[in-house]
Amino acid sequence: MTERAYDKNTVWTHAVLPPMAPLAADHTADVCVVGAGIAGLTTAYLLAKAGKRVVVLDNGAVGGGESGFTTAHITHALDRRWASLAKLHGVSHLRLAARSHTAAIETIERIVKEEEIDCDFRRVHGYLFAAPGSPPMTLRDEIEAAHRAGLGSTHYVDRAPLFDFDTGPAVCFPDQAQFHIRRYLGGLSRAIERDGGKLYTLAHVVDVDEDAVPHKVVVKTARGLQVVAGEAVLATNSPFIPRISVHMKQAGYRTYVIGLRMPRGAVPPGLYWDTADPFHYVRLANVDGADGPDEVLIVGGEDHKTGQAGDADQRYARLEAWARERFTQAGEVQHRWSGEVMETVDGLAYIGRVKRDSRILISTGDCGNGMTHGTIAGLVISDLVQGRENRMASLFDPTRVNLSLAAVSEYVKENVNVACQYASWLGKGDVGDVAQIAPGAGAVVRRGLKKLAVYRDPRGQIQEMSAMCSHLGGIVSWNPAERSWDCRCHGARYDAMGRVLRGPATADLTPVAPSEAPAGESVTPPRPPEVVAVPVTAVSLPQNRPAT
């Protein structure tokens, strides 16, 4: 099996999406939405339907960011788990969180029906089963916490309904859901345009100015074009506004997914999770239509903090071994991809205004449940923009402060980790010399007091850049699986040539001039400043964990 066959080849890749025209002129709008993932398009859909003039900007295609790398579990069985959330939130907030995610499932189902979106939406049950070595009370604690959250239908079963292996006792979450994410987003985008909204690509947003025009925001792009709007929504996986505060309360994690061919009917439809840390997550997807002979078994897990591991091949191998041990009819691995998850300190997303009376709103911190959190974002933000009360708004407020012991401990742990990554500036590079870098690979190299991110392209040409992330000066690491530079501190990502792929960074890595390179090496000249980033969402990749 070749690397080429796997590289970001998701099960959703071949969906036909409506084209987006490049942003070619300035525009005005009531609302400018940045990001064409599930949060951005749900927000734009609801606002356009309410009669607002909406412009959606993205540097790539519909679903070209993290929403396109999800596994599209639509569930109120949250990844942080209810037993953990019960330590972070009081009962009233716990119940509101459960109602919010349940409402999100219902909203997706309603939109699918009303807009007649062909996206394989179906209701299925979800099952959480114990991993080897899990404490005996783990499942019972989860049921009790789910009941405190108001999810009374959650119940204990003797085993999950899988044929090939006995899971042992499990928690059943009835009436969850799944769908084909890109087909769903395609349906949303068509409905937005039908209702007068505009969607534009090649729009790498680099700033939002609240002061330039009275009672307006100016959304600025890298090519000098702008949208003047009443309000701006940064529906990106990791927003560049606010620059610091929200990123001290969340952290980026990579998560990995494989898709194995499976005879139709060999695995009962459902969503499946175990209690390992990091946990595994499983579902089925159609590959040849609903009547085809085979399905794809989607299996994910093996999470780690972004930029802090370089062993993707081993993680994919462990996923495959785990899957084959439990699903004995599984065929060849056809898909292999990874995605980004933003984990907040209290397990719930940040949705709303960046500060009181601001005209900038954000959606971030999906916590592995991007399908429901992204839909909640649409419900909350559309109400806030229209001046309507929304009972969910305070729960997801980005400015909230959670002073529970569990949340404070998580905050301290994540920020100590970030501090340790800054300390890595003092260490040596990945290799001692540029000559040790193979074609098609990258490495961090120390040169005097500086650290450089050095990439050797397949032809042997060297591209050298500062290893300093343009967001807050963290150091980047080479990601061999994605051929990208990933920031160890706050999760920004750049392509091999240093062009920004996802926020919170908005600027590329700084090139090193050829005169600064060592003698004897062929160095690619620095990039011109007006290069447009590759067609993936520039400040947005969502949303969502392949797990959710």
N, C-alpha and C positions, 0 to 999 in steps of 0.2 A: 504494500500500500504506500503510495507516494505522499509526500508532504503536500504537494500541489492539490491532490484530491481532497484534502481535509481543510486547507487554510480558509477559515471563516466561511466554510460551505455549510450554512445553516439549512435546516429543513424547509425554511420559509423562502429561500432565496429566489425561486423561480416564479413567484407570484407576479402577475402582470399588474403594474401600478400606473395610475394616471400620470402623465408627464407634468413636470413643473417647468415653467418658463424661467429663464435667468432674470434676476433683478437687473433692469436696464435703465431705470429712471427713479427719481424721488417720488414718494407717495405720501398721502395723508390718510389717516384712518381714525376711527374711534379707539381701536385697540390694535397694537402690534404684538403678535405672538412670536417668540423666537423658539424654534424647535418644532419639527414635524413628527414627533413621536406621539405616544398615546396621551400624555398630559397636555401637550400643546394642541393637538387636533381635537381632543374632547372639549377643551376650553373654547377653541375657535368655533367648533360645531355649535355648542350651546349659545355662544354669543351671537353668531351669525343668524341662528334660528330666532333669536330674540330681536333681530333687526339691527344689530350693531354692524358698522363697517369694519371689517376685520382684514388685516394683512398678516400672513404667516411667512416668516423667513426661515430658511434653513440653508446650510452650506452644501447639503447633499439632497438625496431623494426622500420621499415619504418613507418613514420607517428606516432610514439609513443609519440612524444612531443606535443607541442601546436597545430601543424597542424592537429593532430587527434581530437582536441576539437573545431575546427572551425565550423561555420555554412555554410561556403563556399559560401558566397555572392561574386560574381566576378563583380566588379563595379567601375565606375569612379565617382559615387555619394559618395564622400568621407565622412567618419564618422564625421570629423571635420566640414564639410559642407563648401561650397564655399564662402558663405558670411563671415564666420569667417576667412577662408584662405586669403580672399582679404585684410584683415587687417594685415596680417602677411607677405605677399609677394607682390611684384610689378606685373604688368600685364604680363611682359615677363616670369617671373617665374611661375605665375599662369597658363599661357597657356602651358608652358613646363610640368608642373605637370599633366594637363589634358591630353596632348598628351601621356605622359608616362603611365598613367593608362589605357588609351584607347589601347595603343600598347600592354600592358600586357594582356588585354582581348583577343586581336587578336592573340597574341603569344600562349596562352593556347589553343584557338580554332584550330590554325594551328597544334600544337603538337598532339592534340587529333586525328585530321584527318590523319596526316602523320604516326603516330605510331599505329593507329587503336585502341585507348584505349577505352574500354567499361566502361564509367564512368558517364553516364547519363548527359553529357554536353548538355545544351540547352540555347538558347538565350531567354531572357525574358525582359520585361520592368520593370523598378523600379519606385516606387511611394513614395514620401515624403508627408505626410499629417500633419496638425497641431494638436497638443495635446491641450486639454482643457486649456484655460488660456494663450496660446501662443500669443505674440503680433501680431496684424492684418497684419503687413507688412512682417512677417517672410518668407512666401513663395515667395512673390514678390521679396524680397531681394535676396533670393537664386537663383531665375531665372536670375536676373540681373547679379549676380556674376558669375554664370555658363556661361552666354553668354560672359562676359568679359574674361573668361578662354578659350573661343573658342568652348564651347559645345553648338552650335547654335540650335541643335535639341531638347534641353531641353525646355519644354513648360508647360503651365498651363492647367489643366483639371478641370472640375466641381467636380469630385470625383474620387477616386481610384475605380477600377472595382471589388469591393468586394460585395457579395450578402447579407451578414448578417447584415452589418451596413453601414451607410452612413458616410464616412470619412469627407465629405465636400470637399472644394477645395484642390487640390493636385498638386505637381510638378511631371511631368513625365520625367524620364530619359530613353529614348528608347535604346533598344539593349544592355542591360546588360546581365549577364549570371549566371549560377549556374552549379554545378556538384557534384559528389560523390568524396570527397577529397582523401580517401584512395585508391580507385580504380585508380584514376589519379596518385597518387604517386607510386602505384605498377607498372603502365605502364612505368613511368619514370625510375624506378629502373631496370626493365627488359631491357630497351633500353640502359641504362648506361653499364650494364654487356655485352650486345651484342657488344657494341663498345669498349670493353676492360677494362672498369672501374671495380673497386673492391669495394664491400660494406661489412663492418664488424661491428658486434655488440659487446657488452660487452667491449666497448672501452671508458672508462671514462677519457676524456682528462682533464689534470690538468695544463698543461703549454705548451707554444710555445716559443722556444728559437731561437732568430735571430742571436745569436753571436757564437754558438758552432761550426758551420760548415760554412766556407766562401761561400757566395752567396746562402745559403740554410736556411731553417728553420727546426727545430727539434720539431715535435709534440709529446709530452710525455703523456703517459697514467698512470693511478693509479697503474697498474700491472707491470710497468717497461718497457713495450713495447713501441716502438716509430716508427714514420714515418718521414723519411728525405725527404723533398720536396723542390721544387723551391719556392713555395708560399703556404700559408695556408689561408683558408677561414673559419672564425667562423660564420657559418650560424645558429646561435642559437638565441633563443628569447631574451636572455640578456647575452652578451658576458663577459668573465672575463678579456679581454684585449680590450681597455684600462681599468685599474682598477678603475679610478675615473672619468676622464673628461666626458665621454659619459653618465655616470649615474647621473651627475649633470644636464643633459639636457633632461632627460626622467624619467618617473615614471611608476611603474607597477600597473595595476588595475585588479581586478577580475571581471568577467562578468558571468552571469548565463543563463542557457538555459533549456527549457523543450520541450519535443516532445509529442504531443497529436495525437491519432489516429483520422483520418478525412476521411469521405466517399469521394471516388474519385469524383472529379468534383464539390465538395461543395465550394472550394476556387479556383479562377482562378490562373493559374501559374503567378508568379511575385515575385519581391523583394519589401518588404514594410517596411517603417520606419515612426515613428512619431517624433515630435520635442520636446518631453519631455526631461528633464534633470535629470537623465540619460534616454536616449531614448530607445524605444522598436524596435525590428527588427524581421521580419517574412519572412518565405519562406516555400515551400513544399519540401518533399523528398519522393522518392519511398521506400516502405518497403517490398512489396511482388512482386516486378517486375512491369514493366510498365502496365501490364494487370491485376494486382491485384485489389480487390474491394476497398482497402483503401490506403491512403497516410499518411504521418506523417506531421503534422503542427508543424514547428519549430518556437518557440517564445523565444526571448532572451531580456536581459536588466538587470536592477538593479545593475549596476556597482558600485564598491567602491575601494578605494586604498587598495592594497594588505596588509594584516595583520592588517587592521584598522577597521574591523567589524567581528563579530562572529555570525551573525544572518541569516545564509544561508537558514534555513528552512522558515523563514518569507519571505525572498526574493523570494524563489520558490513559496510560497503561493500567493504572490502578482502577480507574473507572471501568475499563473494559473487563478486567479480572473480576471485579465486584459483580458486574452485570451477568457475566457468563456463569458464575457460580450459582446465581439465583434464577436466571432465565435461560434454561438449557436449550431452548429452540432458537435462540438468537442467531442470526446469520452474520454476514459481514458488516463491519463498521462502514457506513456510507457518509456520515457527517461528523465533523469535529470542529467545535468552535468555543470561544470563550466570551465573556461579557463582564460588565462592570456593575457592581452593587455599591450603593452608598448607604452605610450603616450609621444611623443616628444613635446618640447616647441613650435615648429612652425608647427606641424601637418604633417610633412613629415618624412620618414624613414631616417636612417643613413646607407648609403651603400657606401663602398669603402675602401681605405687604411686608417689605423688608424693614420698614419702620412705620410708626403711626403717621398717617396722612401722606405717605409716599405714594407716588404714581407708578412705582415699580413693584411688581408682584413676582414671586418665585414659586417653583415646585421642585423640590429636591428631597433626597433622603428616602428613597423607595424602600429600603430595608429588605430587599428581596421580594417585595410584593408590589412590583411596579404596575401590574395590570389594574389592581384595585386602587392603589395609591394614586396612579395617574388619572383614573376616573374620578376619584374623590377630588383631585385638584381641579378638574373641570367643573364639578358641582360647586365647590367652594369659591373659586376665583370668579366664575361667571356671576355668582350672587354678589360678591364684593364689588365687582365692577359696576353692577347695576344698582348698587346701594341698598341691597336687600340683606336682611339678617339671615345668617346661616348658623345653625346650632353647632356645626362641626368646626367652625372657623377658629374658635379659641383653642380647641384641642390640638390643631395642627399649626397654630401661629408660629412663624419662624423666630419670633422674638421671645418665645416662652423660655422660662428657666425651670428646670426640674431639679428640685433639691432633695429628692429621695436618695438614700444612702447608695442604692444600686446605681442610680444615674450618675451621681458624683464620682463613684468609683470607676465607672466606665469612662467618664470624662478625663479623669486623671490618668488612667491607663493609656488611653489613646494619645493624649498629649505628651506623655512621657515617651511613648514610642516615636512621635514626631521629633521630639528633641534629640533622641538618639540618632535619627536619620540625619539631622543637621550635623551631628558630630562626625558623621562619616566623611565630611570634607577633609578631616585631618588624616584619614587613612590613605593607603596606597591605592593605585588603580586596579582594574580587573586584570590587566596585562602590563608588563614592563615596557613594551615597545610596540609601536604601530605595526611593525612587521609580523607580529604574532596574530594579527586579526585576519581571519580567512575571508575570501570573497563572499559577499552576501551576508556578512556578520558585522556586529558592532561591539564596542567595548569602551569602558571609561579608562582614560589614560591620564596619569599625573604628569604634568610638565611644569616643573618648578613649583610655584605656589598655586598654580591653576589645575583644575581638572577639566578634561575635554571629553566630549562625547564623539567618538570617532567611528565612522561607518565606511567600510570598503565595499563598493558595489560589485556586482558579478563580473564586471570588466576589470576590476582591480583599482579603479579610481577611488581616491580617499576624499571623504567629506568630513571636515572637522568643525565642531561647534562647541560652545561653552556647555558644560554639563549642568549649568545652573538653570533650574526651571524658571520661566519668566513670570510665574505667579508670585511666589514668595521666597524664591531663592533656594528651594530644596534641591537635592541632587537627583539626577535621573539615572535609571538603570536600563540596560539593554534587555529587551524582551524578545528572545529568539523565536518564539512561536508566532508572535504577531509582527515581528520585525519592526518594533517600535521602541521608543524611549519613554519609559514610564517614571513619573515622579514618585519617589518613596514617601513623600510627606502628605500631599493632598490629592494625589491621584490624577493629575494632569497627564496627558499622553501626546506624543509627537511621532510623526512617521520617521522612517530611517534617515531622511534628509533634514530632519529637525522642524518640519512644518507642523503646526499645532493641529491635533486631531480632536481633542476634547478638553473641556474646562476643568478647573477654573482658569487656566491660562487662556489668554487671547492672542498672545504674540508668539512667534517662532523662537526656537533656540537661536542664540546669537552666533553667526558663523565666525570662524577664525580665518583671518586673511592668509593667503598663501605664503606671505613673507614670514609668518609666524610658525610655519610647519617645519619639521626637521628636514635637513638636506637629504636628497636622494628619493623622496617620496613624491608621487604624482598626486597633486591636490586639486580637487574641483574648485573653481573660483567661487567666491561667496555668491549666494542667491541674490537676485535683485529684490528690492524691498516690496514690490507690489505683487508677488506671486500669490495666486489664489490657492487655498489649501485643497488637498485632494477631496473628492466628492464623498465626504462623510460629514456628519454634522459637526461644525467647527467648535462651537462652544457647548455643544449638546451631545453627547452620545447617550438617551434614557435608557434610557430609562431603566432598564429593568434587567434584573438578574435573569440569566437563563433559567434560574430556578423558579421564577414566579410568573 
